[in-house]
Amino acid sequence: MGSATFAALVAGAVVFMPIVAIFVIGFSAEPDNWQHMMTNVIPRAGIRTFWLLLFTGLVTAVVGVGTAWLVTACDFPLRRLLSPALVLPLAIPSYLAAYAFGEFLDFTGPVQTTYRAIFGFTSSREYSFFDVKSLSGAVLVMSAVLYPYVYLACRSMFLMQGRAAADVARTLGSSPFRVFARIQVPMARPAIMIGLTLVMMETLNDIGAVEYLGVQTLTFSVYDTWLNRGSLAGAAQIACVMLVIVAGLLIVERAARRQQRFSSHKTTAIVPDAIRLRLKGPKAWLAVVFCLLPILVGFAVPVFVLGGFALRRLEDFLEPRLLDALWNSTLVSSAAALITVFLAFVLSYAARTDRSRLAKGAGRLAALGYGIPGTVLGIGVLIPLASFDNALDGWLRANLGISTGLLLSGTGFAIVYAYTVRFLTMAEGTIDAGFQKLSPHLDMAARTLGRSGLQTLRQVLLPNLRPAVLTAALLVFIETLKELSATILLRPFNFNTLATLVYEDASRGMAQDASVAAIIIIAAGLIPVILVSRSLDERR
């Protein structure tokens, strides 16, 4: 076993350890505890989670597939502007969208105020209105910010396959809708499944939005059972059920990827000069509305609400608690980015230099982290670290009379560890893509010129990989800046990040107080979205 492969296995074990810890805690509890959870907690929360996943999946599929087909297969006014703009809602974390919609659709918000002014109502008793704090409200919020996952996957598939096949079908007399329903959607099925898998994993991970909207999902039940009811074993048991769901989603996603690879080998490449179907009259403007509405709902509304609050609170930019939260966020996100990128580089380098099953297995272990919901990950991270702290403290007390306290589990290290586990896949994928662009002959040429393996890595590979490494670090930094689920469980006392600061204020019904922090999070989230939008511009 080479040193690179050994290091990759260590990196894989870092990710796998929290998963093992969850199952150990869950199955070491008393049988009565399992019976209580399976009878009273998991069925109710599981049903709500099922309906949330189902309806969110349906809405995101309709919006994502429909908009992807329109911008790739049709030509209509504003298409070139709407195509990259449809990615913008990815910059809005679901919990920020929930807080914004809560204010936007509230009795005193602009929608109901306008509604009462138009129809002359003076009291909420005189009319009924959509209640955003409900399951349907959660579906609206989740779908509004998560549909771009389906949109991006389907858009790429339609560009590679759908347009060329559609041209052939249209020359044989098929109508545009028949081509879309009978040819392009079946061909895009693997991409749709990949996008929906990501949507469902993000929906399952959310805690801030579902708690604010009053939907008790499995994720919220983990948080409630652990912190509010004081049952760590019960929380671990719910987490075990969630891990089974995540495993099922990952299996579906991998199967879809295999189908996509197979399909793409059997068809033609992108056809840049394919003729789009030109829409005119009402059809053209219906296409504009269909593509514009998701952008308005998923991006414009949260920015309008939170940005409006922030403009009235510009003095909050210098508020000590905001500056402390910004510093804490920058500190833990920077540490997580550095550690995550290092481990991701180890995994990618091992896969490049040693194509053994061990190296591949380490990469697959590391890929499990992204699918683990933050609340579940919080339990899995805290228990091993707390066990280490207690063991070390006990040994030092017994032998040296020194008490160390909580060295790891009571500090920011636990948060950084959770971030590393969750976002290692993202960094590894980015760096591996960079390695794929470098010919293996570079390594061999350097070795024939007398360079050792370490010298080849330092003098040849690293300089060429600098863009990929910096991109991976930036992506991890921004994603950790937005992360909420694991942070609220693992943060030390009196330790706030930007995300937890927003969460605390919104939990007290004062979302406007955290609007400045929310805008900072959104502005940071726009960076990777802009990068994606530029890539879409290059391929349109």
C-alpha positions as CSV (number, residue, x, y, z in Angstrom):
1,M,0.0,0.0,0.0
2,G,1.4,3.3,-1.1
3,S,1.6,6.3,1.2
4,A,-1.0,8.2,-0.9
5,T,-3.5,5.3,-0.6
6,F,-2.9,5.1,3.2
7,A,-3.5,8.8,3.5
8,A,-6.7,8.5,1.4
9,L,-7.9,5.7,3.7
10,V,-7.4,7.9,6.7
11,A,-9.4,10.7,5.0
12,G,-12.2,8.2,4.3
13,A,-12.1,7.1,7.9
14,V,-12.5,10.7,9.0
15,V,-15.9,10.8,7.2
16,F,-17.0,7.3,8.1
17,M,-16.4,7.6,11.9
18,P,-19.5,9.8,12.6
19,I,-21.7,7.3,10.7
20,V,-20.4,4.4,12.8
21,A,-20.9,6.5,16.0
22,I,-24.6,7.1,15.2
23,F,-25.4,3.5,14.7
24,V,-23.5,2.4,17.8
25,I,-25.4,4.9,20.0
26,G,-28.7,4.1,18.3
27,F,-28.5,0.3,18.7
28,S,-26.9,0.4,22.2
29,A,-30.0,2.1,23.7
30,E,-32.7,0.3,25.7
31,P,-35.2,-1.6,23.6
32,D,-38.0,0.4,25.2
33,N,-36.5,3.5,23.8
34,W,-36.6,2.1,20.2
35,Q,-40.2,1.1,20.8
36,H,-41.2,4.6,21.9
37,M,-39.5,6.2,18.9
38,M,-40.9,3.8,16.4
39,T,-44.4,4.2,17.9
40,N,-44.7,7.8,18.8
41,V,-42.1,9.9,17.0
42,I,-40.8,8.4,13.8
43,P,-44.2,7.6,12.2
44,R,-45.6,11.1,12.6
45,A,-42.4,12.9,11.6
46,G,-41.7,10.4,8.9
47,I,-45.1,11.0,7.2
48,R,-44.6,14.7,7.2
49,T,-41.1,14.2,5.8
50,F,-42.4,11.9,3.1
51,W,-45.1,14.4,2.0
52,L,-42.5,17.3,2.1
53,L,-40.1,15.3,-0.1
54,L,-42.8,14.1,-2.5
55,F,-44.4,17.5,-3.2
56,T,-41.1,19.4,-3.2
57,G,-39.8,16.8,-5.7
58,L,-42.9,17.1,-7.9
59,V,-42.8,20.9,-8.0
60,T,-39.0,21.1,-8.6
61,A,-39.3,18.5,-11.4
62,V,-42.0,20.5,-13.2
63,V,-40.3,23.8,-12.8
64,G,-36.8,22.5,-13.4
65,V,-37.5,20.4,-16.4
66,G,-39.9,22.9,-18.0
67,T,-37.6,25.9,-17.7
68,A,-34.6,23.8,-18.9
69,W,-36.5,22.7,-22.0
70,L,-37.7,26.2,-22.8
71,V,-34.3,27.9,-22.7
72,T,-32.6,25.1,-24.7
73,A,-35.2,24.1,-27.2
74,C,-37.1,27.3,-27.8
75,D,-36.4,30.9,-28.7
76,F,-38.5,33.6,-27.1
77,P,-37.9,37.2,-25.7
78,L,-35.4,37.5,-22.9
79,R,-34.3,33.9,-23.2
80,R,-30.6,34.8,-23.1
81,L,-31.1,36.8,-19.9
82,L,-33.4,34.2,-18.2
83,S,-31.2,31.2,-19.0
84,P,-28.4,32.1,-16.5
85,A,-30.7,34.0,-14.2
86,L,-32.7,30.8,-13.4
87,V,-29.7,29.7,-11.3
88,L,-29.9,32.7,-8.9
89,P,-32.2,31.1,-6.3
90,L,-29.3,28.7,-5.4
91,A,-27.7,31.7,-3.6
92,I,-30.6,31.8,-1.1
93,P,-30.4,29.3,1.8
94,S,-33.7,27.7,2.5
95,Y,-33.9,29.1,6.0
96,L,-33.5,32.7,4.7
97,A,-36.2,32.1,2.1
98,A,-38.5,30.9,4.8
99,Y,-37.9,34.0,7.0
100,A,-38.4,36.2,3.9
101,F,-41.6,34.6,2.9
102,G,-42.9,34.7,6.5
103,E,-42.5,38.5,6.4
104,F,-43.7,38.9,2.8
105,L,-46.9,36.9,3.2
106,D,-47.6,38.0,6.8
107,F,-50.8,40.0,7.8
108,T,-48.7,43.2,7.8
109,G,-46.6,42.3,4.8
110,P,-47.0,43.8,1.3
111,V,-49.1,41.1,-0.2
112,Q,-51.9,41.0,2.3
113,T,-51.8,44.7,2.8
114,T,-52.3,45.2,-1.0
115,Y,-55.0,42.5,-1.0
116,R,-57.0,44.2,1.8
117,A,-56.6,47.6,0.0
118,I,-58.0,46.2,-3.2
119,F,-61.0,44.4,-1.8
120,G,-61.7,46.7,1.1
121,F,-61.1,44.2,3.9
122,T,-60.2,45.6,7.3
123,S,-59.7,42.4,9.3
124,S,-58.2,39.0,8.8
125,R,-61.5,37.5,9.8
126,E,-63.1,38.8,6.6
127,Y,-61.0,36.7,4.3
128,S,-58.9,33.6,4.0
129,F,-55.3,33.7,2.9
130,F,-52.5,31.2,2.2
131,D,-50.8,30.2,5.4
132,V,-47.1,30.0,4.7
133,K,-46.4,28.4,8.1
134,S,-47.7,25.0,6.9
135,L,-46.6,22.0,4.9
136,S,-47.7,23.7,1.7
137,G,-45.6,26.8,2.7
138,A,-42.6,24.6,3.3
139,V,-43.1,23.0,-0.2
140,L,-43.3,26.5,-1.7
141,V,-40.1,27.7,0.1
142,M,-38.1,24.5,-0.7
143,S,-39.2,24.4,-4.3
144,A,-38.4,28.0,-4.9
145,V,-34.7,27.7,-3.9
146,L,-34.0,24.1,-4.9
147,Y,-35.4,23.8,-8.4
148,P,-32.1,24.9,-10.0
149,Y,-30.6,21.5,-9.1
150,V,-33.0,19.9,-11.6
151,Y,-32.8,22.8,-14.0
152,L,-29.0,22.6,-14.3
153,A,-28.9,18.8,-14.7
154,C,-31.7,18.8,-17.3
155,R,-30.3,21.8,-19.2
156,S,-27.0,20.0,-19.6
157,M,-28.7,16.8,-20.8
158,F,-30.9,18.7,-23.3
159,L,-27.9,20.5,-24.7
160,M,-26.0,17.2,-25.2
161,Q,-28.8,15.0,-26.5
162,G,-32.2,16.5,-26.6
163,R,-31.8,19.2,-29.2
164,A,-30.2,16.9,-31.8
165,A,-32.8,14.2,-31.3
166,A,-35.6,16.8,-31.3
167,D,-34.4,18.2,-34.7
168,V,-34.7,14.7,-36.2
169,A,-38.1,14.1,-34.7
170,R,-39.5,17.4,-36.0
171,T,-38.3,16.6,-39.5
172,L,-40.4,13.4,-39.2
173,G,-43.5,15.5,-38.4
174,S,-43.7,15.3,-34.6
175,S,-45.2,18.3,-32.8
176,P,-43.0,20.2,-30.3
177,F,-44.9,18.9,-27.3
178,R,-44.8,15.3,-28.5
179,V,-41.1,15.6,-29.1
180,F,-40.7,17.0,-25.5
181,A,-42.9,14.3,-23.9
182,R,-41.9,11.3,-25.9
183,I,-38.2,11.9,-26.7
184,Q,-36.5,14.6,-24.6
185,V,-38.0,13.8,-21.2
186,P,-37.3,10.0,-21.4
187,M,-33.7,10.8,-22.5
188,A,-33.3,13.3,-19.6
189,R,-34.6,10.8,-17.0
190,P,-31.1,10.1,-15.5
191,A,-30.5,13.9,-15.2
192,I,-33.9,14.4,-13.6
193,M,-33.2,11.7,-11.0
194,I,-29.8,13.2,-10.2
195,G,-31.3,16.7,-9.7
196,L,-34.2,15.3,-7.6
197,T,-31.8,13.4,-5.4
198,L,-29.9,16.6,-4.6
199,V,-33.2,18.4,-4.0
200,M,-34.4,15.7,-1.6
201,M,-31.1,15.5,0.3
202,E,-31.1,19.3,0.7
203,T,-34.8,19.2,1.9
204,L,-34.0,16.4,4.3
205,N,-31.0,18.4,5.6
206,D,-33.0,21.6,6.3
207,I,-33.9,22.5,9.9
208,G,-34.2,26.3,10.0
209,A,-37.0,26.6,7.4
210,V,-39.1,23.6,8.7
211,E,-38.8,24.8,12.3
212,Y,-39.9,28.3,11.4
213,L,-42.7,27.1,9.2
214,G,-44.0,24.6,11.9
215,V,-43.4,21.4,10.0
216,Q,-42.0,18.7,12.2
217,T,-39.8,16.6,10.0
218,L,-37.3,13.9,10.9
219,T,-34.5,16.4,10.9
220,F,-36.4,18.7,13.4
221,S,-37.2,15.6,15.5
222,V,-33.5,14.9,15.9
223,Y,-32.9,18.4,17.1
224,D,-36.0,18.4,19.4
225,T,-35.3,15.0,20.9
226,W,-31.7,15.7,21.7
227,L,-31.8,19.3,22.9
228,N,-35.3,19.8,24.1
229,R,-36.1,16.3,25.5
230,G,-32.6,15.4,26.5
231,S,-32.6,12.0,24.8
232,L,-29.4,11.5,22.8
233,A,-30.1,7.8,22.2
234,G,-33.6,8.8,20.8
235,A,-32.0,11.4,18.5
236,A,-29.5,8.8,17.3
237,Q,-32.2,6.3,16.5
238,I,-34.1,8.9,14.4
239,A,-30.7,9.7,12.8
240,C,-30.3,6.0,11.9
241,V,-33.7,6.1,10.1
242,M,-32.6,9.2,8.2
243,L,-29.3,7.6,7.2
244,V,-31.2,4.7,5.7
245,I,-33.2,7.2,3.6
246,V,-30.0,9.0,2.6
247,A,-28.5,5.6,1.5
248,G,-31.5,4.9,-0.6
249,L,-31.2,8.4,-2.3
250,L,-27.5,7.9,-2.9
251,I,-28.2,4.5,-4.5
252,V,-30.7,6.0,-6.9
253,E,-28.4,8.9,-7.7
254,R,-25.5,6.5,-8.5
255,A,-27.8,4.4,-10.7
256,A,-28.9,7.5,-12.5
257,R,-25.3,8.5,-13.1
258,R,-24.5,5.1,-14.6
259,Q,-27.4,5.5,-17.0
260,Q,-26.3,9.0,-17.9
261,R,-22.8,7.8,-18.8
262,F,-24.1,5.0,-20.8
263,S,-26.6,7.2,-22.6
264,S,-24.1,9.9,-23.4
265,H,-21.7,7.5,-25.0
266,K,-24.4,6.3,-27.4
267,T,-25.5,9.7,-28.7
268,T,-24.1,12.7,-30.4
269,A,-22.3,15.6,-28.7
270,I,-23.6,19.1,-28.2
271,V,-25.0,20.6,-31.4
272,P,-24.4,24.4,-31.1
273,D,-26.2,25.4,-34.3
274,A,-29.4,23.4,-33.7
275,I,-32.4,25.4,-34.7
276,R,-34.6,26.4,-31.7
277,L,-38.3,26.4,-32.0
278,R,-39.3,30.1,-32.3
279,L,-42.3,31.0,-30.1
280,K,-44.5,33.9,-31.1
281,G,-47.4,35.8,-29.6
282,P,-49.0,34.5,-26.4
283,K,-46.9,31.4,-26.4
284,A,-43.7,33.5,-26.3
285,W,-44.9,35.6,-23.4
286,L,-46.2,32.5,-21.5
287,A,-42.7,31.1,-21.8
288,V,-41.3,34.4,-20.4
289,V,-43.7,34.2,-17.5
290,F,-43.0,30.6,-16.8
291,C,-39.2,31.2,-16.7
292,L,-39.4,34.6,-14.9
293,L,-41.8,33.5,-12.1
294,P,-39.3,31.1,-10.4
295,I,-36.6,33.8,-10.4
296,L,-39.0,36.3,-8.8
297,V,-40.2,33.8,-6.2
298,G,-36.9,32.1,-5.4
299,F,-34.6,35.1,-5.6
300,A,-36.3,38.5,-5.9
301,V,-38.7,38.1,-3.0
302,P,-36.0,37.1,-0.4
303,V,-33.7,39.8,-1.6
304,F,-36.5,42.4,-1.7
305,V,-37.6,41.6,1.9
306,L,-34.3,41.1,3.5
307,G,-32.6,43.8,1.5
308,G,-35.3,46.2,2.5
309,F,-34.8,45.5,6.1
310,A,-31.0,45.8,5.8
311,L,-31.2,49.2,4.1
312,R,-33.1,50.5,7.1
313,R,-30.5,49.0,9.4
314,L,-27.2,50.1,7.9
315,E,-25.9,51.0,11.3
316,D,-26.0,47.3,12.2
317,F,-23.0,46.6,10.0
318,L,-20.9,47.9,12.9
319,E,-22.9,46.2,15.6
320,P,-20.5,44.1,17.9
321,R,-22.6,40.9,17.8
322,L,-22.6,41.0,14.0
323,L,-18.9,41.6,13.8
324,D,-18.3,38.8,16.2
325,A,-20.5,36.5,14.2
326,L,-18.8,37.5,11.0
327,W,-15.4,36.9,12.5
328,N,-16.5,33.5,13.8
329,S,-17.9,32.5,10.4
330,T,-14.8,33.6,8.6
331,L,-12.5,31.7,11.1
332,V,-14.3,28.4,11.1
333,S,-15.1,28.5,7.3
334,S,-11.5,29.3,6.5
335,A,-10.2,26.4,8.7
336,A,-12.8,24.1,7.2
337,A,-11.8,25.1,3.6
338,L,-8.1,24.5,4.3
339,I,-8.6,21.1,5.9
340,T,-11.2,20.0,3.5
341,V,-9.2,20.9,0.4
342,F,-6.1,19.2,1.8
343,L,-8.1,15.9,2.4
344,A,-9.8,16.3,-1.0
345,F,-6.4,16.7,-2.7
346,V,-5.1,13.5,-0.9
347,L,-8.1,11.5,-2.1
348,S,-7.8,12.8,-5.7
349,Y,-4.0,12.3,-5.8
350,A,-4.3,8.8,-4.5
351,A,-6.9,8.0,-7.2
352,R,-4.6,9.3,-9.8
353,T,-1.4,7.6,-8.7
354,D,-2.8,4.3,-7.3
355,R,-5.9,2.9,-9.1
356,S,-6.4,0.2,-6.6
357,R,-9.7,-0.7,-5.0
358,L,-8.5,0.7,-1.7
359,A,-8.0,4.2,-3.2
360,K,-11.5,4.0,-4.9
361,G,-13.0,2.8,-1.7
362,A,-11.6,5.7,0.2
363,G,-13.1,8.1,-2.3
364,R,-16.5,6.4,-1.9
365,L,-16.4,6.6,1.9
366,A,-15.6,10.3,1.6
367,A,-18.6,10.8,-0.7
368,L,-21.0,9.7,2.0
369,G,-20.6,12.9,3.9
370,Y,-22.5,15.2,1.6
371,G,-25.6,13.1,1.9
372,I,-25.7,13.2,5.7
373,P,-28.1,15.8,7.1
374,G,-26.4,18.4,9.4
375,T,-28.4,17.4,12.5
376,V,-27.5,13.8,12.0
377,L,-23.8,14.7,11.4
378,G,-23.9,16.8,14.6
379,I,-24.6,13.7,16.7
380,G,-22.1,11.6,14.9
381,V,-19.3,14.2,15.3
382,L,-20.0,15.1,18.9
383,I,-20.0,11.6,20.4
384,P,-16.5,10.5,19.3
385,L,-15.1,13.9,20.2
386,A,-16.8,13.9,23.6
387,S,-15.6,10.3,24.2
388,F,-12.0,11.3,23.4
389,D,-12.3,14.4,25.7
390,N,-13.6,12.4,28.6
391,A,-11.1,9.6,28.2
392,L,-8.2,12.1,28.1
393,D,-9.5,14.1,31.0
394,G,-10.0,10.9,33.1
395,W,-6.5,9.6,32.3
396,L,-4.8,13.0,33.1
397,R,-6.8,13.3,36.4
398,A,-5.9,9.8,37.5
399,N,-2.2,10.1,36.6
400,L,-1.3,13.8,36.8
401,G,-4.1,15.4,38.7
402,I,-4.9,17.7,35.7
403,S,-8.3,18.4,34.3
404,T,-8.4,19.3,30.6
405,G,-12.1,19.7,30.2
406,L,-13.6,19.7,26.7
407,L,-10.7,20.2,24.3
408,L,-12.5,19.2,21.1
409,S,-16.2,18.8,21.6
410,G,-16.7,22.1,23.4
411,T,-14.8,24.2,20.8
412,G,-15.0,25.3,17.2
413,F,-13.1,22.2,16.3
414,A,-16.3,20.2,16.3
415,I,-17.9,22.6,13.8
416,V,-14.9,22.5,11.5
417,Y,-14.9,18.7,11.7
418,A,-18.6,18.6,10.7
419,Y,-18.0,21.0,7.9
420,T,-15.1,18.9,6.6
421,V,-17.2,15.7,6.6
422,R,-20.1,17.3,4.9
423,F,-18.3,19.2,2.1
424,L,-15.4,16.9,1.4
425,T,-17.2,15.5,-1.6
426,M,-17.6,19.0,-3.1
427,A,-13.9,19.8,-2.8
428,E,-12.9,16.3,-4.0
429,G,-15.0,16.6,-7.1
430,T,-13.6,20.0,-8.0
431,I,-10.0,18.9,-7.5
432,D,-10.5,15.6,-9.3
433,A,-11.9,17.5,-12.3
434,G,-8.7,19.6,-12.3
435,F,-6.7,16.4,-12.3
436,Q,-8.7,15.0,-15.2
437,K,-7.5,17.9,-17.3
438,L,-3.9,17.1,-16.7
439,S,-2.5,14.3,-18.9
440,P,-0.9,11.3,-17.0
441,H,2.0,11.8,-19.3
442,L,3.0,14.9,-17.3
443,D,3.8,12.6,-14.3
444,M,5.8,10.2,-16.4
445,A,7.7,12.9,-18.2
446,A,8.7,14.5,-14.9
447,R,9.8,11.1,-13.5
448,T,11.9,10.4,-16.6
449,L,13.6,13.8,-16.1
450,G,14.8,12.7,-12.7
451,R,12.0,14.2,-10.5
452,S,10.9,12.1,-7.5
453,G,7.2,11.6,-6.8
454,L,7.2,14.4,-4.3
455,Q,9.0,16.8,-6.6
456,T,6.6,16.0,-9.4
457,L,3.7,16.8,-7.2
458,R,5.3,20.1,-5.9
459,Q,6.8,21.4,-9.1
460,V,4.5,20.1,-11.8
461,L,1.0,19.1,-10.6
462,L,0.4,21.7,-7.9
463,P,1.1,24.8,-10.1
464,N,-1.3,23.4,-12.8
465,L,-3.9,22.6,-10.2
466,R,-3.9,26.0,-8.5
467,P,-7.2,27.2,-10.2
468,A,-9.0,24.0,-9.2
469,V,-7.7,24.1,-5.6
470,L,-8.7,27.8,-5.2
471,T,-12.1,27.1,-6.6
472,A,-12.6,24.2,-4.3
473,A,-11.5,26.3,-1.3
474,L,-13.9,29.1,-2.3
475,L,-16.9,26.7,-2.7
476,V,-16.3,25.1,0.7
477,F,-15.8,28.4,2.4
478,I,-19.1,29.8,1.0
479,E,-21.1,26.6,1.7
480,T,-19.8,26.5,5.3
481,L,-20.7,30.2,5.7
482,K,-24.3,29.3,5.0
483,E,-24.5,26.0,6.9
484,L,-26.9,26.0,9.8
485,S,-28.1,22.5,10.8
486,A,-24.9,21.1,12.2
487,T,-23.7,24.5,13.6
488,I,-26.6,25.0,15.9
489,L,-26.0,21.6,17.5
490,L,-22.2,21.8,17.8
491,R,-21.4,25.5,18.5
492,P,-19.9,26.4,21.9
493,F,-21.8,28.6,24.3
494,N,-21.9,32.3,23.2
495,F,-20.5,31.4,19.8
496,N,-22.5,32.6,16.9
497,T,-21.9,32.4,13.1
498,L,-23.8,34.5,10.6
499,A,-26.2,31.6,10.1
500,T,-26.9,31.0,13.8
501,L,-27.3,34.7,14.4
502,V,-30.0,34.9,11.7
503,Y,-31.6,31.7,13.2
504,E,-31.7,33.1,16.7
505,D,-33.3,36.4,15.7
506,A,-35.9,34.7,13.4
507,S,-36.8,32.2,16.2
508,R,-37.7,35.2,18.3
509,G,-39.9,36.6,15.5
510,M,-37.3,39.3,14.8
511,A,-36.0,38.3,11.4
512,Q,-35.5,42.0,10.4
513,D,-32.9,42.3,13.2
514,A,-30.7,39.8,11.3
515,S,-31.3,41.1,7.8
516,V,-27.8,42.5,7.5
517,A,-26.3,39.1,8.3
518,A,-28.7,37.5,5.9
519,I,-27.7,39.8,3.1
520,I,-24.0,39.1,3.8
521,I,-24.8,35.3,3.4
522,I,-26.7,35.9,0.2
523,A,-23.9,38.1,-1.3
524,A,-21.4,35.3,-0.5
525,G,-23.7,32.7,-2.0
526,L,-23.9,34.7,-5.3
527,I,-20.2,34.1,-6.0
528,P,-20.5,30.4,-7.1
529,V,-23.9,31.1,-8.7
530,I,-22.2,33.8,-10.9
531,L,-19.5,31.3,-11.8
532,V,-22.2,28.8,-12.9
533,S,-24.1,31.5,-14.8
534,R,-21.0,32.4,-16.7
535,S,-20.5,28.8,-17.7
536,L,-24.1,28.7,-18.9
537,D,-23.4,31.9,-21.0
538,E,-20.6,30.1,-22.7
539,R,-22.8,27.1,-23.7
540,R,-26.0,28.9,-24.7
